[in-house]
Amino acid sequence: MRAILNSLLIGVTVWCAPFDIEGFIKKGALVGVVADYQELGRAAASIVDRHQKGETLGAIQVIWSSSPTRVVNRATSQVLGVSVPHALNAKYVD
């Protein structure tokens, strides 16, 4: 069971990172983390602005989402018999 969960989690965090993770969850993945796209857009604009003003890209710190949403596929968790702790404050999708 642990190997199955690890493969699902790795698939979400590595393979789907550049794509719509919430859509991937709806297709059967167990869990994922969805960033706030407006926040990421502002961060990207800030990086471009700083670079255009002469700062090298290597000197600009990587910015992470400060408020990601945890998404859990309810049907997949039921099939696998996995319960997600309420402390994660996850959003459930069917």
Rosetta silent file (secondary structure, phi, psi, omega in degrees, C-alpha in Angstrom):
SEQUENCE: MRAILNSLLIGVTVWCAPFDIEGFIKKGALVGVVADYQELGRAAASIVDRHQKGETLGAIQVIWSSSPTRVVNRATSQVLGVSVPHALNAKYVD
SCORE:     score description
SCORE:     0.000 S_00000001
   1 L     0.000  -42.415 -179.320    0.000    0.000    0.000 S_00000001
   2 H   -61.223  -39.004  179.581    2.813    2.428    0.866 S_00000001
   3 H   -64.236  -39.719  178.751    4.426    1.855   -2.575 S_00000001
   4 H   -64.595  -45.899  179.844    1.137    2.631   -4.314 S_00000001
   5 H   -62.954  -42.831  178.870    0.680    5.847   -2.316 S_00000001
   6 H   -60.943  -41.149 -179.736    4.273    6.913   -2.953 S_00000001
   7 H   -66.565  -37.016  177.382    3.872    6.394   -6.703 S_00000001
   8 H   -65.904  -44.282 -178.879    0.667    8.441   -6.698 S_00000001
   9 H   -66.110  -41.930  178.753    2.262   11.264   -4.720 S_00000001
  10 H   -63.215  -40.532  178.853    5.385   11.299   -6.904 S_00000001
  11 H   -60.466  -37.841 -179.443    3.206   11.397  -10.013 S_00000001
  12 H   -72.157  -46.341 -172.299    1.379   14.447   -8.734 S_00000001
  13 H   -79.577  -29.135 -177.172    4.368   16.404   -7.547 S_00000001
  14 H   -99.814  -56.635 -173.371    6.805   15.618  -10.362 S_00000001
  15 H   -68.808  -37.519 -173.108    4.920   14.697  -13.519 S_00000001
  16 L   -97.952   -0.974 -174.848    2.043   17.138  -13.151 S_00000001
  17 L   -48.407  -44.138 -177.542    3.788   20.121  -11.632 S_00000001
  18 L   -83.041    0.258 -174.441    3.585   22.283  -14.798 S_00000001
  19 L  -111.936 -172.419  179.173   -0.001   21.292  -15.583 S_00000001
  20 L   -77.779   96.249 -175.138   -3.475   21.641  -14.092 S_00000001
  21 H   -67.441  -36.968 -179.939   -3.089   19.513  -10.962 S_00000001
  22 H   -61.242  -38.447  175.399   -6.696   19.901   -9.898 S_00000001
  23 H   -64.071  -38.755  178.113   -7.727   18.385  -13.253 S_00000001
  24 H   -64.156  -39.031  177.862   -5.240   15.574  -12.708 S_00000001
  25 H   -63.376  -42.855 -179.463   -6.777   14.894   -9.286 S_00000001
  26 H   -63.250  -23.769  179.125  -10.237   14.719  -10.853 S_00000001
  27 L   -86.739   -0.231  172.401   -8.913   12.019  -13.219 S_00000001
  28 L   130.637  -12.560  177.717   -7.940    9.766  -10.312 S_00000001
  29 L   -63.190  150.091 -175.055   -4.713   10.921   -8.631 S_00000001
  30 L   -73.860  -50.170 -172.449   -4.984   10.785   -4.857 S_00000001
  31 E  -148.027  153.136  176.641   -3.590   14.140   -3.739 S_00000001
  32 E  -157.854  170.965  178.436   -1.982   17.291   -5.073 S_00000001
  33 E  -123.547  125.246 -176.854   -1.053   20.838   -4.186 S_00000001
  34 E  -110.523  125.908  179.389   -2.466   23.690   -6.261 S_00000001
  35 L   -81.013  159.495  174.064   -0.789   27.084   -6.242 S_00000001
  36 L   -79.282  108.985 -173.324   -2.631   30.398   -6.349 S_00000001
  37 H   -65.194  -30.523  176.264   -2.197   31.312  -10.024 S_00000001
  38 H   -66.664  -41.928  178.696   -2.687   35.051   -9.402 S_00000001
  39 H   -63.005  -43.750  179.180    0.086   34.993   -6.814 S_00000001
  40 H   -65.757  -35.531  177.543    2.381   33.115   -9.213 S_00000001
  41 H   -64.102  -42.803  177.167    1.562   35.574  -11.997 S_00000001
  42 H   -64.050  -39.300  179.177    2.533   38.529   -9.823 S_00000001
  43 H   -64.981  -42.537  178.836    5.766   36.758   -8.843 S_00000001
  44 H   -63.611  -42.023  178.522    6.616   36.066  -12.494 S_00000001
  45 H   -62.977  -37.927  178.455    5.934   39.694  -13.426 S_00000001
  46 H   -64.518  -41.167  178.545    8.196   40.836  -10.597 S_00000001
  47 H   -63.652  -45.317  179.041   11.012   38.601  -11.841 S_00000001
  48 H   -62.169  -44.513 -179.935   10.676   39.909  -15.399 S_00000001
  49 H   -60.623  -46.976 -179.448   10.577   43.513  -14.170 S_00000001
  50 H   -64.469  -38.285  179.030   13.680   43.094  -12.020 S_00000001
  51 H   -67.077  -41.593  179.044   15.531   41.352  -14.859 S_00000001
  52 H   -66.568  -23.654  177.404   14.624   44.087  -17.339 S_00000001
  53 L   -85.604    3.637  172.821   15.980   46.638  -14.868 S_00000001
  54 L   111.242   -7.289  179.783   19.361   44.915  -15.029 S_00000001
  55 L   -75.610  136.602  179.899   19.335   42.344  -12.238 S_00000001
  56 L   -73.935  148.963 -178.821   20.718   38.977  -13.312 S_00000001
  57 H   -61.664  -34.333  179.084   18.344   36.023  -13.153 S_00000001
  58 H   -65.068  -21.329 -178.763   20.789   34.141  -10.935 S_00000001
  59 H   -90.487   -9.332 -178.256   20.535   36.894   -8.331 S_00000001
  60 L   -90.835  125.982 -177.833   16.723   36.794   -8.150 S_00000001
  61 L   -68.606  142.426  175.248   15.399   34.513   -5.424 S_00000001
  62 L   -69.026  135.867 -177.680   12.983   31.735   -6.367 S_00000001
  63 L  -110.192  129.036  178.893    9.476   32.551   -5.129 S_00000001
  64 L  -106.391  155.779  176.350    7.153   29.816   -3.848 S_00000001
  65 L   -64.276  130.553 -178.965    3.420   29.998   -3.337 S_00000001
  66 L   -88.082  -12.402 -178.084    2.696   31.117    0.209 S_00000001
  67 L  -141.216   64.495  179.279   -0.836   29.712    0.272 S_00000001
  68 L   -71.091  153.974  177.412   -1.136   26.478   -1.732 S_00000001
  69 E  -104.211  129.175  175.847   -4.384   24.504   -1.675 S_00000001
  70 E   -86.749  130.216 -177.711   -4.247   20.800   -0.912 S_00000001
  71 E  -120.994  132.411 -178.589   -6.622   18.817   -3.135 S_00000001
  72 E  -125.122  135.638  175.220   -7.723   15.221   -2.438 S_00000001
  73 E   -85.344  110.885 -176.173   -9.696   12.892   -4.704 S_00000001
  74 H   -61.791  -43.872 -178.030  -12.413   11.508   -2.426 S_00000001
  75 H   -63.994  -43.680  179.224  -13.227    8.513   -4.669 S_00000001
  76 H   -64.399  -41.015 -179.995   -9.573    7.439   -4.963 S_00000001
  77 H   -64.551  -35.194  178.670   -9.048    7.747   -1.207 S_00000001
  78 H   -70.388  -41.047  178.907  -12.114    5.558   -0.607 S_00000001
  79 H   -62.466  -41.318 -179.056  -10.966    2.910   -3.117 S_00000001
  80 H   -81.233  -10.671 -177.906   -7.507    2.788   -1.507 S_00000001
  81 L    70.551   32.804 -176.862   -8.946    2.869    2.006 S_00000001
  82 L  -107.387  133.276  173.960   -6.887    5.946    2.848 S_00000001
  83 L  -109.086  138.610  179.936   -8.074    8.696    5.138 S_00000001
  84 L   -98.256  126.714 -178.797   -6.558   12.157    4.901 S_00000001
  85 L   -58.001  137.839  179.897   -6.059   13.929    8.244 S_00000001
  86 H   -63.617  -22.471 -179.101   -8.389   16.886    8.737 S_00000001
  87 H   -63.726  -18.534  178.652   -5.407   18.925    9.919 S_00000001
  88 H   -74.685  -14.797 -177.800   -4.326   19.231    6.264 S_00000001
  89 L    50.568   49.507 -176.871   -7.392   21.389    5.520 S_00000001
  90 L   -82.809  151.024  173.355   -7.679   19.722    2.121 S_00000001
  91 E   -93.802  128.542 -178.884  -10.263   20.511   -0.535 S_00000001
  92 E   -97.096  138.331  173.872  -12.021   17.348   -1.698 S_00000001
  93 E  -124.428  153.479  179.692  -13.032   16.717   -5.308 S_00000001
  94 L  -108.844    0.000    0.000  -15.066   13.816   -6.701 S_00000001
